[in-house]
Amino acid sequence: MSSNGKEKAQGNPRLSTGIAGLDDVLGGGFDPDRVYLVEGEPGTGKTTLALQFLLDGARRGEHGLYATLSESEQELRLVATRHGWSLDKLSIFELIPPEASLDPDRELTVFHPAEMELSETTKLIFERVKATEPARVVFDSLSEMRLLAQNPLRYRRQILALKHFFAGRESTVLLLDDLSAHGTDMHLHSIAHGVILLEQLSLDYGAERRRLRVKKMRGIAFRGGYHDFTIRTGGIEVFPRLIAAEHRNVFVGELSHSGSAELDALLGGGLERGTSTLLIGGAGVGKSSIAVTYAAAAAERGERVVMFAFDEGLGTIFARASGIGVPLRQHVEEGRVGVQQIDPAEMSPGEFTQLVRHAIEQRGARMLVIDSLNGYLNAMPDERFLVLQMHELLTYLNQLGVLTIVVLAQHGLMGHMQTPIDLSYLSDTVIMLRYFEAGGRVRRAISVLKKRSGTHENTIREFQLTADGVRVGPALREFSGILTGTPTYVGGPSPLLSENADENRR
């Protein structure tokens, strides 16, 4: 019994694509013994996807055939070698111009498209399929068949003949199309059992972005929309679009403390599990330091924390934490805190989401810090979709009981402050940090603007970053203008924190 037959006998009709993320998008993989279309412009990864599909079958003991009119066997083997693959278990049937071969004794499997009828081409492919009986077949590419056909009607008839031929055989077929024809061939879409589109986007700066979309898949409940993917050594890796509704967990909404009694009091006792907190303020005001303080306090309680740093290097993060008395490096070395530096110019939002999911689902993180959202915004080709992405991500984290802290830097230091994007309505808690002037000194103020999950103080307090950590003072009641961006303190010196040489440390 063939491998396909075994799968059917065992009640498992799906066939893996060889790419875990794509299987996830398709809800398990392809239906076997069907014809699928994989389309995309040159360089989008069609050949790599096709080879992974065949190699997955080879690992399962299935015979695979790669029929090519566009690339030579030598070129295919070079691609495989650079990915660390071997094609020895696959059959490669190439039909290319004779000048591509220098061997005069080469077998008659080499033809010139200009001298060859399309029906003869398909006949040769049919003969090779009958001789080898492959379970998986890749045909590369349909653009060559269009050239041979010379007119659309003849081309479509041959594609129908190709489909009818495989309908009576136990073969799953991938047809590759480089979209060289003008417009989309909807007739071809109607013939195929499923259609997958691969795209490559060129941004104004940074690496190119790749994404795919399942345009059609008969009888399969697949994930719609675009899914980011990358091509690395070892093949394609697909990052399925996050759907928060698919991830729910029962958890206890307990409070998480910062280690500072005054800061916790300002927040009504602390931050709740399964909520998101937005730290907002100007550059250098202390947002990251407060986030690190919460992360260290969680680590000391034995919880696992993951921090994603978009804006700063690890050395800067460790130095700032050490400056406020937080042993962050020690927590990292002992495995309680994970710090990962992200380059937004090289990473797609989908890949970042996959890193977050791995931190939560595989590493068991209970607190997540994103520092900062400005860097994440730079990773988005179109910032209109950032809010939608963050909505799904924060909802996913909240439903799994993770405490999320997001840092967002506003433009400017004093006066009117501008926010690059408004995420206040998505956040359960919003903490605003501001500079203000009093007694000829630049000081820092902290206030809680919003907290959905409980009560909080509506006061404004001064805070300092000292060598012993975050120090929060009493409420400053004689204050005005802090929310408008021009804070003015008109009270006396008694409520203010005493001058400290360490207070300017960040």
ROMARKOL-270333 format. One record per residue (C-alpha): x, y, z. Coordinates in steps of 0.2 Angstrom, whole numbers, padded with zeros to 4 digits, always signed. Example, Ala and Ser with C-alpha at 12.3 -4.5 7.8 and 13.67 -1.06 7.14 Angstrom:
% ROMARKOL-270333
+0062-0022+0039;+0068-0005+0036;
***
This chain:
% ROMARKOL-270333
+0000+0000+0000;+0007+0017-0004;+0010+0030+0009;-0005+0040+0004;-0015+0024+0005;-0009+0021+0023;-0014+0039+0028;-0031+0037+0021;-0033+0020+0030;-0028+0028+0046;-0041+0042+0044;-0029+0056+0041;-0033+0063+0024;-0022+0078+0025;-0004+0079+0017;+0009+0090+0025;+0017+0104+0015;+0033+0101+0023;+0032+0119+0031;+0024+0119+0049;+0018+0136+0048;+0009+0133+0031;+0001+0117+0038;-0006+0128+0052;-0013+0141+0040;-0021+0126+0030;-0028+0118+0046;-0017+0103+0043;-0010+0103+0025;-0016+0098+0008;-0030+0086+0003;-0020+0072-0006;-0022+0068-0024;-0027+0085-0030;-0019+0099-0041;-0014+0115-0032;-0007+0131-0040;+0007+0141-0031;+0009+0158-0040;+0021+0172-0037;+0033+0183-0046;+0051+0177-0048;+0061+0177-0032;+0046+0175-0020;+0050+0157-0015;+0040+0145-0026;+0054+0133-0030;+0060+0133-0011;+0042+0129-0006;+0040+0115-0020;+0056+0107-0015;+0051+0107+0004;+0035+0099-0001;+0044+0085-0011;+0057+0082+0002;+0044+0080+0016;+0036+0066+0005;+0053+0058+0003;+0056+0058+0022;+0039+0049+0023;+0044+0036+0010;+0035+0044-0004;+0042+0046-0022;+0043+0063-0028;+0045+0070-0046;+0051+0088-0051;+0047+0092-0069;+0055+0108-0075;+0055+0118-0090;+0063+0133-0082;+0077+0127-0072;+0091+0114-0074;+0094+0100-0063;+0111+0108-0059;+0102+0124-0053;+0090+0114-0043;+0103+0104-0034;+0113+0120-0031;+0098+0128-0022;+0096+0112-0012;+0114+0111-0007;+0114+0129+0000;+0099+0124+0011;+0108+0109+0017;+0096+0097+0007;+0100+0082-0004;+0089+0078-0019;+0095+0060-0021;+0078+0053-0017;+0069+0064-0029;+0067+0062-0048;+0071+0077-0058;+0064+0078-0076;+0071+0093-0085;+0065+0099-0102;+0077+0113-0107;+0086+0120-0123;+0100+0109-0130;+0113+0122-0128;+0111+0121-0109;+0120+0104-0110;+0137+0101-0116;+0135+0082-0116;+0132+0076-0134;+0127+0059-0128;+0114+0065-0116;+0097+0056-0116;+0083+0063-0126;+0075+0072-0112;+0081+0089-0118;+0070+0098-0130;+0069+0116-0138;+0053+0124-0134;+0052+0132-0152;+0053+0115-0160;+0042+0106-0149;+0023+0105-0148;+0014+0108-0131;+0005+0091-0133;+0022+0082-0135;+0028+0091-0119;+0013+0085-0109;+0015+0068-0116;+0033+0066-0111;+0028+0072-0093;+0013+0059-0093;+0025+0045-0098;+0038+0049-0084;+0024+0050-0072;+0017+0033-0077;+0035+0026-0076;+0039+0032-0059;+0022+0033-0051;+0026+0048-0039;+0015+0052-0024;+0020+0070-0026;+0023+0080-0042;+0029+0098-0045;+0028+0106-0062;+0039+0121-0065;+0032+0132-0073;+0016+0136-0081;+0024+0151-0090;+0034+0140-0101;+0018+0131-0106;+0010+0147-0110;+0024+0151-0122;+0023+0134-0130;+0004+0135-0132;+0005+0152-0141;-0014+0155-0138;-0025+0155-0122;-0037+0142-0128;-0024+0129-0132;-0015+0133-0116;-0031+0130-0105;-0035+0114-0114;-0018+0107-0110;-0020+0112-0092;-0037+0103-0091;-0029+0088-0099;-0015+0089-0086;-0028+0089-0072;-0039+0075-0079;-0023+0064-0081;-0019+0066-0063;-0037+0064-0057;-0035+0045-0060;-0019+0044-0051;-0013+0045-0032;-0003+0060-0035;-0003+0077-0026;+0002+0090-0039;+0009+0108-0037;+0009+0119-0052;+0021+0134-0051;+0017+0150-0060;+0028+0166-0060;+0013+0177-0065;+0022+0182-0081;+0005+0184-0090;-0004+0200-0090;-0018+0199-0077;-0024+0185-0066;-0029+0169-0075;-0046+0165-0066;-0049+0150-0077;-0033+0143-0070;-0039+0147-0053;-0055+0138-0056;-0046+0122-0062;-0035+0121-0047;-0041+0113-0030;-0032+0127-0021;-0022+0143-0025;-0008+0150-0014;-0001+0167-0018;+0017+0172-0013;+0022+0190-0013;+0038+0200-0010;+0037+0218-0004;+0051+0231-0006;+0051+0244+0008;+0059+0261+0007;+0072+0255+0020;+0077+0238+0027;+0076+0220+0021;+0062+0215+0009;+0046+0207+0017;+0038+0191+0011;+0020+0186+0014;+0008+0173+0007;-0011+0172+0005;-0022+0157+0002;-0033+0163-0011;-0043+0147-0013;-0044+0130-0005;-0059+0119-0008;-0066+0110+0007;-0053+0117+0019;-0056+0129+0033;-0040+0139+0031;-0034+0155+0039;-0038+0169+0028;-0028+0185+0025;-0009+0188+0024;+0004+0178+0033;+0022+0184+0034;+0036+0172+0030;+0055+0171+0028;+0067+0161+0017;+0083+0156+0027;+0095+0142+0026;+0085+0127+0029;+0069+0133+0019;+0054+0143+0021;+0047+0148+0038;+0029+0154+0039;+0022+0164+0053;+0003+0162+0053;-0007+0177+0057;-0012+0178+0075;-0031+0175+0079;-0033+0179+0098;-0050+0170+0099;-0041+0153+0096;-0031+0155+0112;-0040+0156+0129;-0034+0150+0146;-0041+0150+0164;-0030+0160+0176;-0031+0169+0193;-0031+0188+0191;-0019+0191+0205;-0009+0207+0208;+0009+0209+0202;+0019+0221+0213;+0033+0232+0208;+0044+0231+0224;+0039+0249+0228;+0025+0251+0240;+0022+0269+0234;+0021+0265+0216;+0010+0250+0220;-0001+0262+0230;-0003+0274+0216;-0009+0259+0205;-0022+0253+0218;-0011+0239+0224;-0002+0234+0208;-0005+0228+0191;-0017+0213+0187;-0013+0197+0178;-0020+0197+0161;-0020+0216+0158;-0009+0227+0147;+0000+0243+0154;+0005+0257+0143;+0020+0268+0149;+0020+0284+0140;+0031+0300+0141;+0045+0309+0133;+0063+0302+0130;+0073+0299+0146;+0059+0302+0158;+0060+0284+0166;+0048+0273+0156;+0060+0259+0153;+0067+0260+0171;+0049+0257+0178;+0047+0243+0166;+0063+0235+0171;+0058+0237+0190;+0042+0227+0187;+0052+0214+0177;+0065+0212+0191;+0052+0211+0204;+0043+0197+0195;+0059+0188+0192;+0063+0188+0211;+0046+0180+0214;+0051+0166+0203;+0041+0171+0187;+0048+0170+0170;+0049+0187+0161;+0053+0191+0143;+0059+0208+0137;+0059+0213+0118;+0071+0228+0116;+0068+0238+0099;+0078+0253+0103;+0093+0249+0114;+0107+0237+0115;+0109+0224+0129;+0124+0233+0136;+0114+0249+0138;+0099+0240+0146;+0110+0231+0158;+0119+0247+0163;+0103+0257+0166;+0096+0243+0176;+0112+0242+0187;+0111+0261+0189;+0095+0260+0198;+0100+0245+0208;+0091+0231+0198;+0102+0215+0195;+0095+0212+0178;+0110+0204+0171;+0110+0191+0185;+0092+0187+0182;+0096+0185+0163;+0111+0173+0167;+0100+0163+0179;+0087+0161+0166;+0073+0170+0175;+0073+0185+0162;+0075+0184+0144;+0081+0199+0134;+0080+0199+0115;+0086+0213+0105;+0075+0216+0089;+0080+0225+0073;+0064+0232+0066;+0072+0234+0049;+0075+0216+0047;+0060+0208+0056;+0042+0207+0050;+0028+0210+0062;+0022+0192+0059;+0039+0185+0064;+0039+0196+0080;+0022+0189+0085;+0029+0172+0083;+0043+0176+0095;+0030+0182+0107;+0020+0166+0106;+0036+0155+0108;+0040+0165+0124;+0023+0162+0131;+0018+0145+0125;+0036+0137+0125;+0045+0146+0138;+0031+0149+0150;+0033+0168+0152;+0021+0177+0163;+0026+0195+0160;+0031+0203+0144;+0039+0219+0141;+0039+0228+0124;+0052+0242+0124;+0047+0252+0114;+0032+0252+0103;+0040+0266+0092;+0052+0252+0086;+0038+0240+0083;+0029+0254+0073;+0044+0256+0062;+0043+0237+0058;+0026+0240+0050;+0025+0244+0031;+0009+0253+0034;+0005+0260+0051;-0013+0259+0049;-0012+0240+0053;-0002+0242+0069;-0018+0245+0079;-0026+0229+0072;-0010+0219+0075;-0008+0226+0093;-0026+0223+0097;-0024+0204+0092;-0008+0203+0101;-0013+0211+0117;-0030+0201+0117;-0020+0185+0115;-0008+0189+0130;-0023+0195+0141;-0032+0179+0138;-0017+0169+0143;-0015+0178+0159;+0001+0187+0154;+0005+0204+0161;+0010+0215+0147;+0020+0231+0149;+0022+0242+0133;+0033+0257+0132;+0028+0272+0120;+0039+0287+0118;+0031+0303+0114;+0038+0316+0103;+0046+0331+0112;+0052+0334+0130;+0043+0349+0136;+0027+0358+0131;+0015+0350+0119;+0019+0331+0117;+0013+0321+0102;+0010+0302+0102;+0015+0293+0086;+0000+0282+0088;-0015+0281+0100;-0015+0264+0109;-0023+0271+0125;-0040+0263+0122;-0032+0246+0119;-0022+0247+0136;-0030+0242+0152;-0019+0254+0162;-0011+0270+0156;+0004+0277+0166;+0010+0295+0161;+0027+0301+0165;+0031+0320+0163;+0045+0332+0167;+0041+0347+0177;+0051+0362+0184;+0052+0367+0203;+0065+0376+0213;+0076+0378+0198;+0077+0359+0195;+0070+0347+0182;+0060+0334+0191;+0049+0320+0185;+0031+0317+0189;+0020+0301+0187;+0001+0299+0187;-0011+0285+0182;-0023+0291+0169;-0033+0275+0167;-0035+0258+0175;-0049+0246+0169;-0047+0232+0182;-0049+0242+0198;-0046+0258+0207;-0031+0269+0207;-0025+0286+0214;-0030+0301+0203;-0015+0311+0211;+0001+0316+0203;+0017+0311+0212;+0035+0315+0210;+0047+0301+0207;+0066+0299+0206;+0077+0286+0199;+0090+0282+0212;+0104+0270+0215;+0092+0260+0226;+0078+0260+0213;+0062+0270+0209;+0058+0282+0223;+0040+0289+0223;+0035+0304+0234;+0019+0310+0241;+0005+0317+0231;+0008+0335+0224;-0009+0343+0225;-0003+0361+0220;+0000+0356+0202;-0008+0362+0186;-0005+0360+0168;+0003+0343+0168;-0010+0335+0156;-0008+0349+0144;+0010+0346+0142;+0015+0362+0152;+0016+0356+0170;+0017+0370+0183;+0020+0367+0202;+0015+0381+0213;+0017+0373+0230;+0030+0374+0243;+0046+0363+0244;+0039+0352+0258;+0030+0338+0247;+0045+0337+0235;+0058+0324+0236;+0074+0329+0244;+0088+0332+0232;+0099+0317+0228;+0114+0315+0218;+0108+0299+0211;+0091+0306+0205;+0097+0310+0188;+0103+0292+0184;+0092+0283+0172;
***
